[in-house]
Amino acid sequence: MSGTRANLLLLFAAALWGFGNVAQKTVLDHLDALSAVGLRCLIGGLLVLPFVLTEGRMAVGSRYFLSLARVAALFAVSVALQQLCYLGATVTNASFLISTATVMTPLAAWLLMGEHPTMNLTVAAMLTLVGTLLLSGGISGFNSGDLTAIISAACYAVWAVELGRHIQAYARPLTAAAAQFLGGAAFALPLGAIYGNPSLAAMLAAGPELMVLGVFSTSIAFGIQIVALRFTSASHAAVIVSAESIFGALGGAIFLGERFSSSGALGGAIILGAILSVAMSSRTTSATAPMRAGSIQPVDAVRAFAAAPAAKAGDPTANSRHVEESDGCQPPREPRHRQISTY
């Protein structure tokens, strides 16, 4: 596959994720947020689960399971908050605000791993703040849904750093994906049963949206990203999948009649510009030949995660760096405190 075709596939995946944000909004017409996200994660987890058997066996210990549990817990909180944000935020606002995780991820690496941000990142963070205020109509127009979207983006940023550590140490991306999805379902479904309305009639009414979210926005889009990232650099992928926010805004306009105000359009443009500046700040040479599976460096992979965090939490292969699997005699290597971001 050529690099150009891989980039076009990534653009298609971004479209699936962006237009899928409309389903995240409309599914709330039938189901409560927690039940919706739990069912979506369950569908995604069940679709990924059979492929776990294709991954090589390796010796694992308590540290592996603790790391996996930490990653799954962060994902569950992030995706639940993302769904909850649609109770108050528009699809347009949520699409842009969730994408600010691109800027927040290197900030999270700074706080968690002591990696100091560069001037480029500092400027991008300030521009994102300005764009966010313009997009939401200023501080007075900042509602609970917008705030929840920002908190979700921050959680996705921390998740991206932790996922980078986990995959670098243990590989097994499909196992991590299945654990994240099924962990999200285990977290959200009981809460939905207690506080929501997960009746059979409601589930059937929400069936189209759940299929879009579970199948297209999750399994198909992630599958495309897994394949494409073997033929193009993850830095380029980060730039391309940032278009999710644009597709989300288009979907909101086409299907829900949402419109930008003049200040909101300016704010969205500023946010997108900040996202692209961070994603492109350390671009690697574009691949002209297929990359070996797992040849993507962790520094690039975290950018790819952060650029499309919303429904993209099940794609740890984007961050997989080849780690030799154990033959059963040697334990897996523990995470080394490598630099995740070079911004």
N, C-alpha and C positions, 0 to 999 in steps of 0.2 A: 504494500500500500504506500502511495506517495504521501509526503508531508502535507501537500495541499488537500488531498482527499481526507486525511486525518483531521485537519483543521476544519473542513466542512462538516465532518461528522460531529466534531465538538460543538460547532455552531448549532447543529440540529439538536444536540443534547441540551444546549442552553435554551433553545426554544421550547423543548419539552418541559424543562424545569420552570421557565418563565410562565408559560401558559398554564402549567400545572398549579401555579399560585392562585389562579382563578378558582380552581376546584377546591383549594384549601379554604377559600372564602365561602363558596356556595354550599360546601358540605355542611356548614353550620346551620343551614336552613332545615336540616333534618336531624342532625346529631349534635350532641354537646362536643366541645373541643377535645376533651380527654378521650372520649370513646372514639372519636374520629381518628385521632393520632394513633391510638392503640390498635385499631383495626387496620389502619394503613401500614403500621410497622409489622403487624402479624402477617399480612399478605406478603410484604417484602421479605420478611424473614423466612417464611415457608418456601418462597421461590428460590432463595439463595441456599437454603439448607442442604439440598441434595448435592450441590457442588462442593460442599465442604469435604466430602469424601475424596475428592480429586487431589487434595493437598497432601503432601507427604507427611508421614508420621514423624514426630519428634518427641524427645523427652521433655516433659514440662514439669514445673514444680510450683510451689505456692506463690512465688514471685510472679510467675506468668499469669496465674489466675487473678492475683491482686491487680496486676496491670490491666488485664482484660476487663475486670469488673469496674475499675476506675474509668476506663474509656467508655464502657457501656453506660455507666451512670451519668457521665457528662453528656453523652449523646441524648439520653432519655430526657434529661432536664432541658436541653437545648431545643429539641424538636417539640416538646410539649409547650414550652414558652412561645415558640414560633407559631404554633397553631392557635394558642390563646391570644396572640397579638391581633389576629384577624377579627376578634370580637369588637375591636374598636378602630383598628387601622384599615385604610383602604388597601386594595391589592397594589396599587401604584406606590403608595408610601412604604408599605411593608417590603416590597421587592427591593427598593433602594436601601432602606434602612438595614435589612438583614445583610445586604451585600457589604455593609461597612465592616464586616468581619475581616475583609481583606486588609484593612488598615489596622484593625485591632489585634490580629494574630501576631505580628512582630512586636507589638506592645506587650502582649501576653508573654512572649518569649523573653522580653526584657524583664518583666516582673518575676517570672518563674525561674529563669535561667541566667539572669544578669547580663543579657545581651543589650548593649546600649543602642538606642535608635539613632539613626543618622538624621542629618538636617532635612533630607528629602522626606523621611517618614514623619518628622515633626510638622513640617509644612502640610503634608497630606492630611494628618490628623486634624490640624486646625481648619483646613478647608472643608473637611468632612463635617466638622461641627457647624461651620457656617452654612453649608449646604443642607444639613439636617434641619436647622432652624428655619431656613427659607422654605424647605419642602413642607414643613408642618405648619407654616404660617406664623412663625415666631414662638416665643415661649408661651404666650397666652393660648396659642392654637395647638400646643403639644398635648395630645390626649393620652389616656392610659394605654391604648393600643400601640401608639408610637413608642412610648417608653418601654413597653414589653418587648417590642421588636429590637430595640437597642440592647436590652438586657440579654435577649436571645442571641444576638450577634456576638456579644461579649462571651457568652457561654460557649458558642461555637468556636471562638478564637482559642479559648483555653483547651477545648476538646481537640482542636487541630494540633496543638503543641503536644498534648499527651498521646494522641494517636501517632504522631510522628515518632515519639520515643518508643512506643510499643512495637510498631511495625519494623523499625530499625533494629530492634533487639530480637524479635521473634518471627518476623515475616508472617506467614499464614493469613493473608488478607481476607480470604473468603470466610474463614472462621471468625475473624474480627467483625466482618460485615454481618454475619448471621447473629453473632452475640449482641451486636448493637441493636439490630432490628427487634430481635426477640426480647431483649432487655427493655427496649422502649415499650413493647406491647405489655410485658409483665408489670411495668411501672404504671402505664396509663389506663389499662383496661379495668383494674380493680377500682381505681379512683373514679373512673367514668361510671362504673356500676353503682357506686355509692352516691355520687353527686350529680350524675347526668341522667340521660334517658335512653339507654341502649336497648330499646325494644326491637323485636324482630321486624316490625313494620318500619321503624325508623332506619334500620340497617338496610332493608330492601330499597327504601326510598333513596338512600344515600349511595346505593350500589354503583351508579355511573361514576360519581366523584371518587369513590374508593378505588374503583378499577383504574381510573386515570392516575391517581396518586400512587397506588401500590404497584401497578404494572408499568405504566408509561414513565411517570416521573421518577420512579425508583429503579425497577429492574432493567427496563430497556435503556433509559438514559445512562444508568451506571454501566451497563454492559458496553454501550458505545464508548463511554469514557475510558473503560478498561482497555479496550482494543486500540483506541486512538492514541492513548498515551504511550503505546509502544512504538509509535512512528513519528512523534513530535515531542518537543521538549515540554515539560510541565510549566515552564514560565510562559510559553506561548499559550498553553491551555488556559492558564490563569487569566490571560488577557481576553481570550475568546469567550470563556464562560461567564465573564463579567457582563456579557450581553444579556444574561438572564434578567437583569433589572429592566432593560429596555423591552424585552418580550413580555415581562410581567405588566409593564405600563401599557403596552399595546393590548394585551389581553383584557386588562381592566377597562380600557376604552372601548374595545369591540364588544365585549360580552356584558359588561356591567355599566357602560355609559359613564365611566369615570373620566374626568378631565383635569388637566393641569391648570392651575392659575399661572399667571406670568411669573410670579415669584417662585412658585413650586417648580416650574420648568427650569428656571435658573438654578434652583437648589439641586434638582436632579442632575443637571449637567455638571455642576461642581462636584457632586458626590462621585459621579461616573469618572470624571477627570482624575479625582484623587485616587480612586480604585485603580485605574489604568496606570497612573504614574507609579504606584507602589508595585503593581504586578510587573511592570516593564523596567523597573529600576536596576535589576540585575539579570537582564535577559541573557539566556545562553544561546549558543549558535543553533539555528534551526536544523532539525534532523533532516538529512537527505536520504538516509537509508534506515530501515527498520532498526529500532533499538531493541536490545534484548530485554525480555521481561525482567522487571526489577532493576533496570539500569538507571532509573530516575533517582536523582540525588534527593535526600531529605529536604535540603534547602528549597529546591524547586517544588517539591511535592506539597509542602505546607502552603505555598502560595496557591497551588491548584485547589486545595481543599477550601481555603479561605475565600477564594473568588466565587465559589458556588456552594455555600454552606447549607442552604435551606433544606432541600430534599436530598442533598448529596452526601448525607452522612454515611451512607452505606458503601462508599467507594474507597476503602483504604488501599486498594492496589495502586491508586495514584501516588501514594506515598511510600510504596514498597521499595526498599533498597535491598538488593540481593543479600540475603544472610544465609549462610550455609546451614541446612537443616541437619539436625543431629541424626546419627545412625542408631540412636538409642543408647549409646555408650557415653556420649558427651553431653553435658547440659547446654542449653542455649546460652549465647552470650548475653550478658546483662546490658542494659542501656548505658551507653557512654555519653557523657555530657558534651556531645558535639554541637557545633553551632548550627542552629536551625535557620536562622535568618541572617542575611548579610546586608540588610538595608543600611 
